[in-house]
Amino acid sequence: MVDIALASVREHTDMSASVTSDEELAALRAEVNRLSENVVEIGSASVRVLRARGEDMLEDARDRIKAQPVKAVALAVLAGFLFGAVR
């Protein structure tokens, strides 16, 4: 990718095959910027997926509670008792 960026810099500046350290640095900075943008995009997509999964899990829990309310209350009482006993 850096080579591609350097080639692009050479095309825009009409320079020969010699590459200065400033050009290499500029190409590396451009590549780092591109990579950081990709990381941000991946992070945003991951957050969206996690939110969707969380909403699906919540909806599934609601459906199970509606289907078996007595069992849900019994489990909640048991969980509350165990939580209280541990503390």
Beta strands, then each sheet from edge to edge (+ up, - down):
end
